[in-house]
Amino acid sequence: MKRILTWIMVIGLVICAACGCSDSSPNTPMQSGSSKSGAQNNAQNEDFQEIADDELGLQAMGEDGAAPSGKQGEGTQETTNDNDNKDTTQKLVYTASVSVETKKYEESLSALRKSIASCQGIVEKESESNNDYSWTDDQAVINGGRRNEMTIRIPTEKYDAFLSGIDQYGIVTDKSSNVENITKRYRDTETRQKALKAQEKRLLEMMEKAKTIDEMITVEKRLTEVQTELELTANEISTMDTDVAYSTVYLTLSEVTKEPKIGKQTFGQRFVEAIHDSLASFILVLEGAIIALVYLLPHLIVIGLVALVIFLIVRFIKKRNPPKMKPNKPVYPKINTESMPDTQEKPEKTETEKN
């Protein structure tokens, strides 16, 4: 009997052990699968968290012009190493404004164009006008009519030589120059461009790893923003490179009939100049009067013909209907009776005359 109970207990323990193994074996792969999916989700969450951190870091860089902290530390270290190998030359932008007056307008303009071509410059903008419309204005003696305004881009290495020889085209009446240092803005834009390129590379890698539509939309949205900012920074750097390589000269060439005098003049010079200006003004007014007469001549001819016709008509009417003459009464001379001799007897006065 004891043997039977012993066998029963052994069989029961074996069955219990078998059931325990069967229960634990299915749970093991489920637990391992869940741990793997959790690790993948954590990795994806870390990647998308990098997108948010990069966006905040680029915004901070846009405001301060410096690389962000935190996860951007590696990029900052790379930028620091790159700065050691950068060109340390200054980024300078030269600008000048010049006004020139000349009596030989066409010759000066032609020589100016040749000088620009020899310096390998570019006429970026040009505007020419002719304001000689006031022929009755005395100022026309001093001021000419034609005027040319140019925006010229000259290579920076030839900027000084071009400005120093500009007085050969006429009298320089106004001249100013300016230098702007854009080195800091240029370096900050370059740093921002490098950070954007690094972020673009990471976003492209994340686009390949994205599995769901939401993940792809999130990455693509940020990738579009980064690429747009990259284009803007590239355009800004290109514009600054052009401004540094080519200086800008704003030049105004004006035509005059009398060049301005430079320096103090003596009394004799001023006297001769006054006589010359007076004669020139008189000739100008006389020419203007003759020109005005020529303009008015057709009108005067018409008015004269109309007046002549009216005169002839009136004269013809007077001849056809002459005025009637009234007969003149004979005029007798008055006789002074008092001076005549009293040869005739005077009639006697009547009683009425006596009274």
Secondary structure, DSSP 4 states (H G I P E B T S, - for coil): -HHHHHHHHHHHHHHHHHHHHHHHHHHHHHHHHHHHHHHHHHHHHHHHHHHHHHHHHHHHHHHHSS--SGGGHHHHHHHHHHHHTS-----EEEEEEEEEEES-HHHHHHHHHHHHHHTT-EEEEEEEEE-TT-TT-GGGGTEEEEEEEEEEEEEGGGHHHHHHTGGGGSEEEEEEEEEEE-HHHHHHHHHHHHHHHHHHHHHHHHHHH--SHHHHHHHHHHHHHHHHHHHHHHHHHHHHHHHHHEEEEEEEEEEESSPPP-S---HHHHHHHHHHHHHHHHHHHHHHHHHHHHHHHHHHHHHHHHHHHHHHHHHHHHHHSPPPPPPPPP-PPP--SSSS---SPPPPPPHHHH-
